[in-house]
Amino acid sequence: MQMNRLREKFQHFMIGRYGMDQLGQFSAYAVLALLLLNVVIRRRLPSLVLEVLTFAGILLMYFRMFSRNINRRYQENQVFCGISFTLRNTGERQNSASQRDVNTAYSNVLTVNRRCGFPKAMER
């Protein structure tokens, strides 16, 4: 009974707030990675830097999640999604372009062979 009331209060609190999006999820994974990296690193100065970065990431994540400026957070997420899309598809685009060039060259050879009156191109 008490948990339901607490959940209802939290849901009421979150009305009109931005919540979690792709940038928030990325931030959460980045903070988790920093925490795990901090466990592995034993030296004091790098560990301190990672702790500060982790704390800043957590603050940023909660700031965005509880923000009421939905338009601004949406714009930030759109910029992140655009950068993410570009980075994910850069290698894919290069591979498909080179494959398309190979396919075009092969089909051009077949077309030339048909136009010149040669018998069907031998398949290799």
N, C-alpha and C positions, 0 to 999 in steps of 0.2 A: 504494500500500500504506500509506504513512504517513498519507494523508488519511483512509482508512477507519478507521484506529486513532484518529485525532483525532476523527472524527465519533462513533465508538462511545464515547469518553470523554466527549464533550459530552452525548450521549444519556443516558449513565449519570448524569452530573451533574444533568441536568434531571429525573430521576425524582423525583416528589414535589414538584415546584415548579409554580408556577401557569402560567407561559408567557404567551402573548399572547392578548388578548381584544379586544372592541370599544373599550373605554376605552384600552387600549394602542395600538390602531391609530389612534384619534383623537389620542392624545398624540404618536405618531410623526409624523402629518401636521401637527399644530400646531408641533412642533419644526422640521420642515422649512420650514413657512411663516415661522417666526421667523428661521431661517437666511437664507432668501431675502430677507426684508424687511431684515435686517441688511446684506446686500450692497448694497442700494439706498440705505440711509440713510448719509450721509457725516459727519454731526455726531457729535462724540465722546460726549456724555452719552447721547443716545438709543441710540447704538450700544452703549454699555457696558451700559445697562439691558437691551437685547435679548440681549446675550451672557449676562448673568446669568440671564435668564428661560430662554434656550435650555439653558444648563448645568443649571439646576434641573429643567427638563422631561426632559432626558436621564437625570438621576439618578433622578427619580421613575419614569420608564418602566422603567429597569433594575431598580429596587427592586421594582416590582410584578411584573415578569417572573420574577425569581429568588426571589420570596418563597415561603416554605413555609406561610404562613398562608392556605391556599386558601379557607377560609370567609369570611374578611374581604375578600379580593380579589374573591370572587364577589359579596358584598354591595355592594361599591363599584361593580362592573360593573352590577349590577341597578339601582342608583340612577341611574347614567349612562344606561342603556338607557331607563328610565322618563322621565327628563328629555328625552332625545333623541326618544322617541316623541311626547311631548307637544308639543315644539317643531315637529316635522315635520308633525303632524296638526292643529295649531291652524288654520292657514289653510285646509286641506282641509275641516275640519269646518264652518267658517264658510261656505265656498262651497257645500258640499252642503246645509247648512241653508237658505240662501237659495234654492237651486235647488228644494229640497223644498217650501218655502213657495210658490214660483211654481207648481209642479206641483199642489200641493194646491188652490190658489186656482183654477186652470184646471179641474181635475176637479170642484170644487164648482160652478163655473158650469155645466158640462155636466150635472151631476146636477140642478141647479135647473131648467135648461131642460127636461129630460125630465119632471120632476115637474109642472111648470106646464102641460104640454101643448103647449109650443112645438115647432115642427118641429126637426129635428136642428140642433145648433149649427153655425154656419158656420165652416169652418176657414179660418183666416187665414194 
